[in-house]
Amino acid sequence: MEENMELTAERSLEIITEQLEKSRRAVSKDTGEWLFVSGLTTMITAVIVASVNYLTWTPLAHLLWFALPAVVGLVMRRGRRNRVPVPESFVGTLVRKTWYTILAFALVYAVVAFIWNQVVYRFESPEVSSRIAMHIVPTILTLLAVAVSMTGLILKKRALVWFGLLSFVIFRFGVFWILCARLLPPDVLGRLSLVRPCELIFLFALVGLMLPGLMLKASSQPSPKGKGEN
């Protein structure tokens, strides 16, 4: 009787562990697809905005960035149309709310910073404006890098945490432009300055979103023994 109870308890624990692992893999795959689509869509948008800016020398193309969340949502909805919905779980809720919060902060900051900068550049001297202007792109890239690392912590994916940290260091502290200044000739640097900050956003989407998305999708597949990662 006692042995049967112990076996039943062990089997129950195994079932719970298997279900948790299955849920974690499902959330990892779903999050990986979202990161991949977001990264790819962001890269395409960066190319379009940079091309329009380069050809027309007008900042109006940057308005396309505000349509990016809607485009990503539309692509994801079409891609999941014939799939079984991922069951809601505590892990999935954490990931979703993390990204929703970060994106909300990024959007609000972008709008407020744009309005603030327009007022500053209109009523203040260039010297004062350069000191008190709000830097939109570095701040948004920082927020997105934090979101990537937090997703890695929630899903227990060290590589994802490092992707976020690496993106933050390279693109927030100007490491990318330091390398470009040392490796590229002046005429190429001049052409790159015409499309700023699209090249930074493109590279961040590649390193911080698309590659982590591919990694999550790959790691969400069950091993040959039918068990997921530890």
C-alpha positions as CSV (number, residue, x, y, z in Angstrom):
1,M,0.0,0.0,0.0
2,E,2.8,2.4,1.0
3,E,4.9,1.4,-2.0
4,N,1.9,2.1,-4.3
5,M,1.4,5.5,-2.8
6,E,5.1,6.3,-3.3
7,L,4.9,5.2,-7.0
8,T,1.8,7.2,-7.5
9,A,3.4,10.3,-6.0
10,E,6.5,9.8,-8.2
11,R,4.4,9.3,-11.3
12,S,2.4,12.4,-10.5
13,L,5.6,14.4,-10.1
14,E,6.8,13.1,-13.5
15,I,3.5,14.1,-15.1
16,I,3.7,17.6,-13.7
17,T,7.3,18.0,-14.7
18,E,6.5,16.8,-18.3
19,Q,3.6,19.2,-18.6
20,L,5.7,22.1,-17.3
21,E,8.4,21.2,-19.8
22,K,5.9,20.9,-22.6
23,S,4.4,24.3,-21.7
24,R,7.8,25.9,-21.5
25,R,8.7,24.6,-25.0
26,A,5.4,25.8,-26.4
27,V,6.0,29.3,-24.9
28,S,9.6,29.3,-26.2
29,K,8.5,28.4,-29.7
30,D,5.7,31.0,-29.7
31,T,8.1,33.7,-28.3
32,G,10.8,32.7,-30.8
33,E,8.4,33.1,-33.7
34,W,7.4,36.5,-32.5
35,L,11.0,37.6,-32.0
36,F,11.9,36.3,-35.5
37,V,9.0,38.0,-37.2
38,S,9.6,41.2,-35.3
39,G,13.3,41.2,-36.2
40,L,12.7,40.5,-39.8
41,T,9.9,43.1,-40.1
42,T,12.0,45.7,-38.4
43,M,15.0,45.0,-40.7
44,I,12.8,45.4,-43.8
45,T,11.3,48.7,-42.4
46,A,14.8,50.0,-41.6
47,V,15.8,49.3,-45.2
48,I,12.7,51.1,-46.6
49,V,13.1,54.1,-44.3
50,A,16.8,54.4,-45.0
51,S,16.2,54.2,-48.8
52,V,13.5,56.9,-48.7
53,N,15.7,59.1,-46.5
54,Y,18.7,58.7,-48.8
55,L,16.7,59.4,-52.0
56,T,14.5,62.2,-50.7
57,W,16.4,63.6,-47.7
58,T,13.2,63.9,-45.7
59,P,12.5,62.7,-42.2
60,L,8.8,61.9,-43.0
61,A,9.7,58.2,-43.7
62,H,10.4,57.8,-40.0
63,L,6.6,57.8,-39.4
64,L,6.7,54.2,-40.8
65,W,8.1,53.1,-37.4
66,F,4.8,53.8,-35.7
67,A,3.1,51.3,-38.1
68,L,5.6,48.6,-37.2
69,P,3.7,47.1,-34.2
70,A,0.5,46.8,-36.3
71,V,2.4,45.1,-39.2
72,V,4.1,42.6,-36.8
73,G,0.7,41.8,-35.2
74,L,-0.9,41.3,-38.6
75,V,1.9,39.0,-39.8
76,M,1.7,37.0,-36.6
77,R,-2.0,36.7,-36.8
78,R,-1.9,35.4,-40.4
79,G,0.8,33.0,-39.5
80,R,-1.1,31.5,-36.6
81,R,-4.4,31.4,-38.4
82,N,-4.4,27.6,-38.8
83,R,-2.4,26.7,-35.7
84,V,-3.5,25.4,-32.3
85,P,-3.4,28.3,-29.9
86,V,-0.6,28.2,-27.3
87,P,-2.2,27.6,-23.9
88,E,-1.9,30.6,-21.5
89,S,0.6,29.9,-18.7
90,F,2.4,31.8,-16.1
91,V,5.6,31.9,-18.1
92,G,3.8,33.0,-21.2
93,T,2.0,35.7,-19.3
94,L,5.3,37.0,-17.9
95,V,7.0,37.1,-21.3
96,R,4.0,38.8,-22.9
97,K,3.6,41.4,-20.2
98,T,7.3,42.1,-20.2
99,W,7.3,43.0,-23.9
100,Y,4.0,44.9,-23.7
101,T,5.4,47.1,-20.9
102,I,8.7,47.7,-22.7
103,L,7.0,48.5,-26.0
104,A,4.5,50.9,-24.3
105,F,7.4,52.7,-22.6
106,A,9.3,52.9,-25.9
107,L,6.3,54.3,-27.8
108,V,5.5,56.9,-25.1
109,Y,9.1,58.0,-24.9
110,A,9.4,58.3,-28.7
111,V,6.3,60.6,-28.9
112,V,7.3,62.7,-25.9
113,A,10.9,63.0,-27.0
114,F,9.9,64.0,-30.6
115,I,7.6,66.8,-29.3
116,W,10.2,67.9,-26.8
117,N,13.0,68.1,-29.4
118,Q,10.8,70.0,-31.8
119,V,10.1,72.6,-29.1
120,V,13.7,72.8,-28.0
121,Y,15.2,73.2,-31.5
122,R,12.6,75.9,-32.2
123,F,13.1,78.1,-29.2
124,E,16.6,77.4,-28.0
125,S,20.1,77.9,-29.4
126,P,22.0,75.0,-31.1
127,E,24.3,74.8,-28.1
128,V,21.5,74.5,-25.6
129,S,19.5,72.2,-27.8
130,S,22.3,69.7,-28.2
131,R,22.6,69.5,-24.4
132,I,18.9,69.1,-23.4
133,A,17.6,67.2,-26.4
134,M,16.2,63.7,-25.7
135,H,18.0,60.9,-27.6
136,I,15.3,58.7,-29.0
137,V,17.1,55.8,-30.7
138,P,19.7,54.9,-28.0
139,T,17.0,54.9,-25.3
140,I,14.6,52.7,-27.3
141,L,17.4,50.3,-28.2
142,T,18.3,50.1,-24.5
143,L,14.7,49.3,-23.6
144,L,14.5,46.6,-26.3
145,A,17.8,45.1,-25.1
146,V,16.4,44.9,-21.6
147,A,13.3,43.2,-22.9
148,V,15.4,40.6,-24.7
149,S,17.5,39.8,-21.6
150,M,14.5,39.7,-19.4
151,T,12.9,37.2,-21.8
152,G,16.0,35.1,-21.5
153,L,15.8,35.2,-17.7
154,I,12.1,34.2,-17.7
155,L,12.6,31.3,-20.1
156,K,16.0,30.3,-18.5
157,K,17.9,30.9,-21.7
158,R,21.4,32.2,-21.0
159,A,22.1,32.8,-24.7
160,L,19.1,35.1,-24.9
161,V,20.3,37.1,-21.9
162,W,23.7,37.5,-23.5
163,F,22.1,38.6,-26.8
164,G,20.4,41.4,-25.0
165,L,23.5,42.5,-23.1
166,L,25.7,42.3,-26.3
167,S,23.2,44.4,-28.2
168,F,23.1,47.0,-25.4
169,V,26.9,47.3,-25.2
170,I,27.4,47.5,-29.0
171,F,24.7,49.8,-30.0
172,R,24.1,52.0,-26.9
173,F,27.7,52.9,-26.2
174,G,28.8,53.6,-29.8
175,V,31.0,50.5,-30.2
176,F,29.5,50.0,-33.6
177,W,30.5,53.5,-34.8
178,I,33.9,53.2,-33.3
179,L,34.5,50.0,-35.3
180,C,33.1,51.6,-38.4
181,A,35.3,54.7,-38.0
182,R,38.4,52.4,-37.9
183,L,37.4,50.0,-40.6
184,L,35.5,52.0,-43.2
185,P,36.8,54.8,-45.5
186,P,35.5,58.4,-45.0
187,D,33.3,58.4,-48.0
188,V,31.4,55.2,-46.8
189,L,31.1,56.8,-43.4
190,G,29.6,59.9,-45.0
191,R,27.0,57.8,-46.8
192,L,26.1,55.9,-43.6
193,S,25.5,59.1,-41.8
194,L,22.7,59.9,-44.3
195,V,20.6,56.9,-43.2
196,R,21.1,57.2,-39.4
197,P,19.7,55.6,-37.2
198,C,18.4,53.0,-39.6
199,E,21.6,51.0,-39.7
200,L,21.7,50.7,-35.9
201,I,18.1,49.6,-35.8
202,F,18.7,47.1,-38.6
203,L,21.7,45.5,-36.8
204,F,19.9,45.5,-33.4
205,A,16.9,43.7,-35.1
206,L,19.3,41.1,-36.4
207,V,21.3,40.6,-33.2
208,G,18.7,41.3,-30.6
209,L,15.5,39.9,-32.2
210,M,16.0,37.7,-35.3
211,L,18.9,35.6,-34.1
212,P,17.4,35.1,-30.6
213,G,14.1,34.2,-32.2
214,L,15.8,31.5,-34.3
215,M,17.6,30.2,-31.2
216,L,14.4,29.9,-29.2
217,K,12.6,28.2,-32.1
218,A,15.4,25.6,-32.4
219,S,15.6,25.1,-28.6
220,S,11.9,24.6,-28.3
221,Q,12.0,21.3,-30.3
222,P,12.0,18.2,-28.1
223,S,15.1,16.1,-28.0
224,P,15.2,12.6,-29.5
225,K,14.4,11.1,-26.1
226,G,11.3,13.2,-26.0
227,K,12.6,15.5,-23.2
228,G,13.3,19.2,-23.4
229,E,16.3,21.1,-22.2
230,N,17.0,21.4,-18.6
